[in-house]
Amino acid sequence: MKLMIAVALAATLSTAQAQSPATSVPTPKQLSRLCDGCAWVQQVHTETRKGSGSGVGAVGGAVVGGLLGNRVGGGTGKKLATVGGAVAGGYAGNEVEKNAKKRTVWVVTLVNKDGSQRSTELGADPQLRAGDTVREKDGRLSRQ
C-alpha cells in the first residue's frame, strides 16, 4: 500500500518543466521593418507535457491495488482495504501511464508588427532563436 501511495505521489509531482529561455525584445524600429504577416521571435523554450491515459494503466493499477488490498486485514476491514487499494492503484496506474507517454514541445513566443504577442506550440524543434524574423504559414514557422 505504501508503494502505491509513493508511486501516485511521484507521478503527481512530475509536472511540466521548462528551460530558462533567452529573450529578445524588439525595438519599435525593428517592428516597423517587419513585413506584413511576419513576426519577431521573442523566445523559444521547451516544455514537457504529460501524455493522455487510455485507461489501460488505470485498470491494471486497480487490479493490482485490489489484489494487494485484499491481502490486508479481515472481514469488513479486508473489503475496505480491497476497495481502497483498487482506487489508489487505479489512480497510480493512470498517472504512470500518462508519464510514460510524456512528450516535449517547443513553445515559440512571437511579437507581431503591431506589438501584440502570441505563442505557438510545435511538436518539433523549429531551429529558431530569439531575435529571428519569421513568417507563419499552415502552422509552420519559416525564417525570413
N, C-alpha and C positions, 0 to 999 in steps of 0.2 A: 504494500500500500504506500509506504514511504517512497519507493522507487517511482510509482506512478505519479505521485504528487511532485516529486523532483523533476520528472520529465515534463509534466504540464507547466511547471513554473519556468523551466528553461525555455520551453517553446514559446511561452507568452512573453518572456523578457526579450526575445530576439525580435527587434523591430528594425525599421528602415534605417540604414546607416548612410551618412553622406560624407564625402571627402570635402576638404577645405578648398573651395574653388577660387581661381584667380578671377578678379572682377575688373571690367573696363567700363568707364562712364564716358560716353561721347560728349563732345562739346557741341553747342548749338551750330557752329560752323560745319562740323563733321556731319551732323544730322541733315543739314540743308543740302549737302553734297550727295546724299543717298538718292539713288534712282527710285522711280515710282515702283512700289512693290518690293523694295529692298529693305533690309533691317540690319542693325548693328548687333553683333553678338556681345552681350554684356557678361555672361558667364556660362560655362559648361561644367556640369558635375555629374557624377554617377550616384545612383541610389539603388539599394537592394529592395526588391518587392517580394512579399510572400506570394506563393502560388495559391491556387484555389484548391480546396478539398473536394474530392469526388465522392466522399462517403465511405470509401474502402478503408481508410485509416480509422475512421470513427467506428465502423462496425468491428474491425479487427481489434481495436483497443477496448471496445465494450465487451467483447467475448473474453479477452484475456483478463480484463479487470473483473468481470463477473466470476470467472473461474478462480481467480486469486481471492476475491472477497468471500467466495463460498467456502474456502478453507479456514476461515476465521470464525470463532465463536460457535454457538449452538442455539437452536430454537429461533426465537424472533430476532436475536442479535445476528444470527447467521444470515437470515433473509435480508436484514438491513445492510449488512456488510456486502452481500452479493449485489444488491441494487446500487449501493454507493460505489462499489468497485466498478460496476458496469458504466455508471455515469462518468466517474473520473477517468476510466480507461477510454471511453468514447471521446471525451474532450481531448485527452492527451494524444490519442491516436490521430485525431483530426489535425491538431496543431503540428504534430510530427510530419504528417503528410504535406501540409502547407509549406513547412520549412524545407522539406526535401525538394519541393518544386519551385523554390525561390529563383528569381532572375534579376539580372542587372539591367537598369535602364539609364539612358543618358538624358538629362534634363538641360535644355538649352533655353536661357533667358534672353529674349530679344528686345531691342528698343526700336520702335518704328520711327519713320521720318517725322511724324508729328509729336514724338517724345513719349508716346504711350508704350507700356511694356506688356509683354506676353511671354508665356513659356510654352514650350512644346516638348513632348516626351518621345524619345526614339528608342527603338529596340536594338540598335547597333551604333557603334562609335561613329559619329559624324565627321571626325577628323577636323574639328573646328577649335579655335581658341578665342578667348576674349579679345575683342578688337577687330575681328573679321567682319566683313560685309557679306551678307548672304541674301539670296532670293529663295522664297519658298514656293514650290510647285508640286502638287499632288502629294503633299505630306512629306516631301523631301527638301532638305536644305542644300543649296549649292553655293559655293564661294563665288563671289563676283570679282 
